[in-house]
């Protein structure tokens, strides 16, 4: 099941992003750069006292909606409030309650959610907060997001409000493959999953997830158990909610956290969009196996279909270079043979994702790789890799013992990764590498 969700809301300039970064461990709330893609970050995971939960940062509420940007910020904040189990209502302790704070308070009272009133920018633990009682919530908690004052107390309050997440023992099996079907709105996620389950014909059970509109289905196909995590579309409450791609992305991020394999649906007619790149980037960050599915392939022009989709695959590869390990498949709910092929692909991808390579095999490969292509020297110094070993799986992660990590260029790691992929079938799974210094007698 998905983690409970905590939303930080309030008017502009009260320190929401600073608090977000503090709660999630110092990650940047606005933008984070990763290989091949830049992603806006508004959602991250946090943990406290063995509790895990998601945290959402939101834009400042103004209620004026004077321009398109203000309107979108307001809509997204409302959606965050609607989705979250716990709200942190953040106000500015230096300025005291403002008219905007009162408007936000009135909005939150109407929602009926659990609200923690956090008074930010408090310089001293003894500073009085009596004026904030007028907002109508329980005892306000004075904090300093910038300096970490009372953040532990805030986290204590958060976890005290989090709902229990009971697990159905009869539905949880260890030998299942967890597949998250993710993508932006209108790529056909729900109808795709329905067709996939219909093809399987052996639905074991279906259980609603903790995220609204997310349905987890347990099925068995050819002796393999699957749990499909469907991030279905936004509930049809209004046209506005249907069109907010940001919110669909957030739901996809939460589904990805639970999965072994992410099946990213792309619209075959539209190609790869910025939102698709964001989702693929998050899948890579989370270290999940990945399959790229060009969906609605039946709607593509006949001329493109006759070429076998080579042009479409090239476009996908060009836009998603940073996940080049992911296979590209063509899917359509009206072509069941294509869906059937996925049940042959998933076990192979999962096997790769959970594969362990014995250390002797790895080091024979390393010796051969360095013999064919020795590591280039850097500023007159020669980098050396003494040996490597696989430390974990899911995804396969390797520890390299070297004389100096600074001398091992990323391009040489890419070379070793390619050799690994040539020697062992790692299609569909990312590989991770860590370097550790280790001296050897005779090295000077």
N, C-alpha and C positions, 0 to 999 in steps of 0.2 A: 504494500500500500504506500501511497505517497506520504511524504512528511507533512506534518501540520505546517500551516503558513502564518507568518507574522508580518503585518504591513506597518510601515512607518509613515504616518501622515501628519500634515500640518501645513501652515501657511509658508510662503517662501522665506528663506534665510534664517531658519531656526536651527539648522545643523543636521538635517535629516541624513544627508549623504555621509557626513562625518560619523554619525551614530551607526549607520549601515556598515561602514568600513570597520568600525570598532567591534561590532557584533560578529561580523563574519571573519575577523582575523586579519584586518589590514589590507584586504583586497581593494582595488580601486573601483569606486562606484560608477564613475562616468565612462571610462574607456579602458580596455585592456588589449594590448597587442599580442598576437600570437602568430605563428608561422603561416603566412599567406592570407591572413584575414584579420580585420579589425572589428571588434564586436562591442556594442553598447552593453553594459552590465547593469541590470536592475534587480536581479534575483541571484541569491547565493544560499548555500547551506551553512548552518551554524550548529554548534552543539554545546551543551552545558549539562553537567551532572548526569551523563549517560543518556541525555535526551537529544535527539536530532530534530531540527526543524528548518524550514525555509524562511528566508528574510527577503522582503521586497522593499526597495526604495521607491518613492513616488515623487512626482513633481509637486511644487507648492500650490496649494489651493488658493485661488483669488476670488472666485465667484463672479468676477467681472466678465470673463470670456470675451474680452475685447477683440481678440484676433484668433486666427486659426490655431496658432500654437497654444494659447491659453485654453482654448476649447478642448484641444486634444489632451493636454495635461490634466484638465479637470475630469474628462471622461475616463482616462486611464486610472486616475486616483480612485474614482468611484468604483471601477471594476476591481481594483485591488482590495478595497474595503469589502466589497461583496464576496470576494473569494476567501479572504483571510479568516482564520479562527480567532486570532488575537490582534488587536490594534494597539500600536504605540502612538499615542497622541502627543506629539512633541511641540513644546512651546518655549519661548525665550524668557529665561529668568531675569535678564537684565532689563527688558522692556516692560514686563508685566503683561497681564491679559489685554489683548487688543480686540477691536471689533471683528477682525478676521478670525481670531481665535474663537470668539463667541459663535460665529457662523459655522466654523468647523465643528465646534462642540454640539451645536444644534443638529447638524447633519449626523454626527455619530450617535447621538441619543436616539434618533429615528431608526438607526440600523439595528439596534438591539444587540450589538456585539460586545465581547469582553474588551474593555478599554483600560489601558494603563496610561495615566497622565504623567508624562515625564517632563520635568522642567529643566531645560538645558542651560548651559553656560553659567552654572552655579560655581562661584569661586570658593565658597567655604561651606563645610558640612553644617554649620550652625545658621546659615542664612534662612530666614523665615519665608514660608511659601503660602501664608494664609490667604493672600489675595487670589490665588488660583482656585480656591474652593468654589468661587462663584461659577466656575465652568460646570459644576454639577457632577463631578466624578469622585471616586474614592480618593483617599489621601494622596496628594501629589508627591512624586518622588523626585528629589533634586539630584541632577547628574551633571557631569561635564563630559561630553563625548570626546572633546579634544584631549582632555587630561586623564580620562579613565575614572573619574570620581563616581563611586556608587554604581558602576556598570555591573558588578557582581550582584548587587541587590536587584537591579533591573532584570538580569537574567534569571534570578530566583523567582521573581514575579511572573516572568514569561512562562517558565516551565510549570509553575503552579497552575496556570490556566490552560495548558495544553491538553487536548483530549486524549484519552486512552486510545490505543490502536490495537484492538484485539485481533489475533491471527486465527483463522479457521484451520485447525490442525488437519482436517480431512482434505483441505484444498492445497496444502503446502507439501510439496514433494521435493526431495533433494535432487533427483535426476531429471529435472525439467529444464528446458531451454526457455529463457525469458526474452521475448521479442517485443520491443516497443515500436509501434507503428506511428511515426511522427511526420510532421510536415506543416506547412502553412495552410491557411484556410482554402477551401475549394479545390484541393488536389484529390479529393475523393477518399479520405481516410476511412470514414464510417462504412461506406458501401464496399470499400476494398476489404475491410476486415470481415464484414458480413459474407462476402463472396468466399473469402478464405476459409471461414468456418463452415460454410455450406459445402465446400469442396471436401473438407476433412470428414464430414458426416458423423463424427464421433465426439460430439461435445460432451465433456464430462460435467462441467458446471460453469456458471457465470456468476460473478460477484461484483456488485458495484464498488468502485474504489472510493477513497476518501475525497478525491477531487471530483467536483460535479461534472457530469457528462463523460467521465472516464470509466470504462468498463473493462475489467480483467476477465479473460475467458481462458479456461483450462481445457485443452483438447489433447487427443492422442492420435498420432498418424504414423503408420508403419512401425509401431513399437516405440516411438519416441514421444515423450510428453512435452507439451508446449504451454507456456503461459503467454498469451497475447495481451499486451497493454495498449489499449486503443485510446488515443487522445482525441475523442470525438469532438465535433465542432462546438462552438459556443452556443449555449442555449438560446433559442430564438425568442428573446425578450424584446429586442429592438434591433433595427437595422444598424444602429451605431455599434452595438456589441459584435454583430456578425462581421463587421468590416475592420475591426481593430486587430491587425495582424500581430501586433505586439503581444496580445494576450494569448493567442494561440501558441506563439513561440514559448511563452512562459510555461504553459501547460506541457509543451513538448519537453522542455528542459527537465521538468519534474518526472516525466515518464522515463526519460533517458537514464536518470539516476538508478532506477530499479532494474534496468535491463542488462542482459548479456550482449544482445545484438540489437542495434537500432536499424530499422528498415525505414530509410528516409524516402518518402514519396515526393517525386518531382513531377510537375506538369509537363508532359511530353510536348505539348503545343507551345508552351511559354518558355521552356528552358529553365536554366538556373537563375534564381533571383538573389538579391542581397539577403533576404530572410532565409533562403535555403543555405546560403553560405554561413550565416550566423548559427543555424542549427547544426550544420556539419562541424563547425568549429567547436561547438560545445561538446558534441559527441567525441571529438578528438581529445579535448581537455579532460573528459571523464574517463578516457581510456577504454571506450567500448568498441566492440566489433561493429562493422558497418556494411550495409548493402544499400546501394543507390538504385532506386526503382523509378524508371521513366513510366509514369502511370498514364492512363487514358491513351495508350498507344494505338488503340483502334480508331481514334479520332484524327490521327496524323495523316497528312496527305499521302495518297497511294505511292507517289514517286519516291518519297522518303522511305516508306516502308519497303519498297522494292530493293533499295540499296542495302538492306539489312541493318539499317540504323547507324551506319558508320559515322555519318555526319553528326547525328545527335550525340553519339558517344564522345566524339571529339569535342563537341561543345561542353559537355559535362566535364570531361577531363580538364579542359582548359580553365573552366571556372572553379573547379574544385581540386586544384593541383595538390593541395596540402593533405588530401585523403586519397592519394593515388592507389593505395592498397585496396580500396573498396571495389568490389565487382559492380558492374552496371548491368542491370537487367531491364527487360521491357515487360510491363504488366498491363492487364486490362481485365476488368471484372467480366467481360463478355468472351474472353478467351481463356477458358479454364485450364488448358494445357500449360499456359504460362504460370498460373498459380500453382499448379501441381509441381512444376519444376522447383519452386521455392522450397518445398519440403525435401528436396534432394540437396539443395544448397545450404539450408540452415544447419543441418548436422555437420557438414564439412567445415563451415565457418566456426561453429562452436568448438569443434575438435581443434582447430587451429588456435582459437582464442585461449583454450585451456591446455595447450600442448606444453610439455616439458622436454627439453633436450638434455641428454646426459652430458656432463662436463667433459669427458674424454672426446666425445664427438665434436663438441664445440671447439675444443682446443686443436684438434686435427684440422678443422676448418680454418681456424685462426692462423695456424702455421702456414697452411697453403695460401691463404689470402695475402699474408704479409710477404710470402715468398714471391708471389706474382706481382704484387704492387706494394712495395715497402712504403712506410709512412714518410712523407717528405719532411725534411728538416725545417725548423723555424728559427731564424736569426742565429744560425750556426749551431743550434741545439737539436738533437735527435729525440723525438718522442718514441717511447717503447711501450707496447702492450705485452705484459708478461703472460697473462692468461685471463680467461673470463669464465663466468659461470652464470647460470640462470637462477635468479633468486625467487621469483614469484611467477605465477601465471595469471591470466585474466586481467590485463593482457600480459603476454610474455615479457618479462623484464630481466635485463642482463646487467651484471656488475663486472666492469673491466678494471683490472688492476694494472696501473700504469706508473711510469716513473714521474710524470708531471702532467696533470690534467690540462694545463695551459698549452701544452705542446700537441694535444690531440685535436685537430681541426674538425669542425662539424662535417666537412665534406668527406673526411676519412670514415667517420661514423656512418655516413650515408652509404659509402662503399661497402662497409662491413654489413650493414643492413641488407643491401642488395644481394650480397653473397649468402646471407642467411636465408633470404627468401628464395634464392635459386636452389639451395640445398634442401630446404624443408618447406612444406606447403603452408605458408603463413598468409594466404590470401584472405582478405576480409578483416584482419586484425592489425591494430597498431603494434609496434614494437617500441619498448622503452630501454634507454641505456643510461647507466650511471657510471661515473669514473671515480676511482679511489687510488690515492697515492700509495705506492709500495716500493721501497728500495730493494735492490738486489745486489749482492756482493759482486764487486767488480765494476759497478756502474760509477762513473765519476762525474 
